[in-house]
Amino acid sequence: MTGMATLSEWIEGARPRTLPAAVSPVVIGTGSAYGLGHADAALALLALLVALFLQVGVNYANDYSDGIRGTDERRVGPVRLVGQRLAQPGQVKAAAFACFGLAAVAGLALMALSAFFWLFPIGIAAVLAAWYYTGGKHPYGYAGLGEVFVFVFFGLVAVVCTTATQVHRADLGTWMGAVGIGSLITAVLVANNLRDIPGDSVSGKHTLAVRLGDRGTRMLYVGLVAVAGLAAVLAAVGGHPYALLGLVGLLAAVPPTRTVLSGAIGRELIPVLAGTGITCLAYGFLLAIGLALG
């Protein structure tokens, strides 16, 4: 029987630990814009609102879609509003679309004030990607493509569009920042899906982690962290020497990486999600400072 979710359950259902994935790319994009000659606080705030509303929206959308399919019933981790019958599916779906709507309003304002009209089709693509990750008849997240879309939209699109709306261009530092933070945000999803391999295998959700298997997924996580470090080095070589500050931020990845390599499973992997999120913030802010100084 479905109950009435409390405010705290709705907040937990929004998965606040994933919000660094929304904040960090905007911070890097704004730092890059400053380094390229001009940062605009108002445009940065609008970009942040777009990112935050999209992140919460996709979290509710995943909760709804996975819940009605029954793929959330064997999982560990955060609250599942639909899967645990804490809220009506329709309510969670409405919350998801409300967030998408708020993201669209902020995005339209960002487009109008920046005159960066390419943002319109990009924004539509981002909302569609958010919904069809686990929604629709053929969700791409169930086909092992979730990591690709996360890297593209939360990494490349989020950083480059944040910079482009403020200075109408992007340089190598911008792109390397996008690759670096995109890799770390993807690592968050990889850790999440590593934890869920047993349940996803049973429910028929063929994530990339299920396809790669336990060992392959752990190596992918380590590889993504390494790519973030390489991106900071390439940004430094390409004219932003202070981008090496990003490597200092990667020190936060040491504990979660050790946990992943230790063979931890199930609930033992939950701290990895928080630790990787902290790494996103540390890397994002320090790399942003580096790009701004450059």
N, C-alpha and C positions, 0 to 999 in steps of 0.2 A: 504493500500500500504506500502510495506517494504522500509524503508529508509536506510541511511548509518550512522551507529552508530559512534559517536565521540569517541576520545580516553578516555575522562572522563567517557563516558557511558560504554565503555568496562571495564574500571577499576572498576566502580561501579557494573557492571554485574559480576565481579569476586568476589564480596562480601567480601571486605577486613576486615569487622568486624568479619568474621569467622576465620581469620588467627590465632588468639590465640589458636584455636583448633589444629593447626599444630605445633606451636612453643612450647607450654607448655609441651607436652609429651616428646619432645626431650630434653628440659631443665631438666626435672625430671630424665629421663634416664641417662643423662650425669652426673648429680649430684650423682646419685646412683653409676655409674661406678667409679667416683672419690672416693666415700666412700669405694668401694670394692677394691681400690688399684691403679686404673689407668684410667684416662680420656684422650681421644685423640681428640684434637680440629678438626683435619681434618676429622675424621670419624663422629664427631658430626655435622660438617657442611654439609657433604654429607647426613646424616640422615635428617637434617633440610630441605635440598633441596628436598628430596623425599617427605617429609610431605607437604611442601608448594605447590609443583607442583600437588600432588594428591588432595589437598584441592581445589585449583583453578580449577583443571580439573573436579572434581565432581560438583563444582558450575556451570561451563559452561554446563556440561552434563545434570544437572537437569534443567537448563534454556532451553536447547534444547528439552529434552524429554517432560517436562511439557508444553512447548510452543506449540509443534506440536499436543499435545493432547487437548489443549485448557483449561487446568486446571489452567493456570496462569491468566486468563482473569478477575477473580473476586477478586484478591488478593490485599492486601496493603503491603507496605514495599519497599524493594530495587528494582532497575531497573530490569525488565525482558526483555532481548534483543529480544527474539523471541515473547514472549507473547504480548509485546507492539509494535511489528513490527519495531524495531529499527535496526535490522540486519537480514540478510538471515539465515534461519535455518542451512543451510550447512556451513556457516561461523562459527557459534557458535559450531556446532559439530566438525569442524576441529580444532577450538581452544581447545576444550576439549581433543581431541586425541593428539594434539601437547603437551599439558601439561602432559598427561599420558606418552607420549614418553620421555619427558625430565625427568620425575620421574623414568622411567625405566633405562635411561642412568646413572643417579645418583645412582640408586639402584644397578646396575651392578658394578659400581666403588666401592661402599660401600662393596659389597659382595667380590669382588676380593681383596681389601686391607685388609679386616678383616678376610678373609678365613672363614666366617660364611655362609656356602653354603645353609643352610636352608632358607636363605633370598630369594632364587630364587622362590620356590613354594609359599612362603608367599607373595612375591611381585605380582605374577600373581593373586593370590586370592584377593589381595587388589585392583588391577585395575578392576577385574571383579566385585567386590563388589561396586566399585565407579560407574561403568557404569550401572549396573542392579538395582541400587537403584530406579531410575525412568525410566530406559531404558528397551528395550526389550518388549516382549509381556506380560510378567507377572512380572512387577517390584515389588520387595519385599517391597519397601517403600509404595506402595499402599495397601499392605496387613497388615500393622501395625508392620512390622519388622525392620523399619529403626533404631529405638533406639538400638536394639540388636546389629546390625552390627556396628553402630557408637561406642558403648561401647567396642566392641571387637577390632576393627581396630584402632580407634583413642585413645583408652585407653590401653588395654592389649598389643596388637601387637606393637604399636608405642613406648611405654615406654620400654617394655622388650627387643625388638629387638635393640633399641638404646643402652641399657646397654650391651646386649649380644655381639654386634659387637665390643665393646670396651674391655670387660673383659672376654667374653665367659662364663658368668654365671650370675645368678640373685638370689637375696635373698628375704626374706620376705619384706624388705623395698621397694625393686623394685616392687614387686607385689602389695603391698598396695598403692604405688605411682600410679601404673597403674590403680588400681580400683578407687582411689580418683579422678584423673584427668579425667578418663573415665566417671565417674558419672557426673562431671561438664560439660564436653563437650556434653554429652547426654542431660543435662538440657538445653543447648542452643537450641538443636533441639526440645525439648519438648516445650520450650517457643515459638519457631517459629511456631510449629504446633498448639499450643493453639490459637495463633493469627489467624491462617488460618482455624480454624474449620468451620466457616460458609461457606466459599468458597469451601473448600474441600468436605464438606457434599453434596453440590449441584452438584459438578463435579464428584462425585463418587470415590474420592480418600479416601480410608478408612484407614487413618493413625491411629496410636495408640491413638492419641488425639481424633479423631472422635469416635473410639471404646469406649474409657473410658468416654467420655463426658467432659464437662467443669470442673465440680468439681473434678472428678477423675484425670484429667490432672494437675490441680493446686496442688493437693496433691502429685502427682508423682514428680513434680518439687521440692517441699519442701523435699521430701524423698531423692532425688538424692543429694541435697546439704548436707543433714544430713549424707548420706553415705560417702561423701568426708571427713567430719569431723571425722567420725568413723575410716576411713582408716588411717588418720594421727595418731590417738590415738593408733591403733593397730600396726602401724609401730614403734611408740615410745615404746610401751610395748615389742615389738619384738627385741629391741636392738638398736633402733635409737631414743634416747630421744629428740634430737633436731628436730625431725620430727613434734613436736608440733607447730613449727613455721607455719606450714600449716594452723593451726587454726586461726592465725592472718590474713592470706590471705583471709580466709572465711568471715572476717568482711565486705569485699567488696560485699558480697552476700546479706547483710541486705536490702539495698534499693530495688534491684530487687525482692527479696522475698516478701517484703511488698507490692510491686506493684501487684505481682501475687495474693497474698492473698486478696487484696483489691477488686478483681473482675474486674480489668481493662480489656478492650477488644480492638480489632482492633489496630489502630495506638497507642493507649495508651500503648501497650505492646512492641513497638519497642525499647524504652529505656531498657527494660529488656534484650534484646539480647545483647546490648552493655555492660550493667552492668554485665551480666553473663560472657561475654568475658573477661572483666577486672578482674573478679574473677578468671577465669582460669589462667590468667597471674600472678596475685598476689599469688594465691595458689601454682601455678607451680614453680615460682622462689623461694618462701620461703621454700616450701617442699624440693626442690632440694638442697638448702643450708643446710637444716636439715639433709638430707641423706648424703651429702658430709661430714659434720662435724661428722656424726656418724661413 
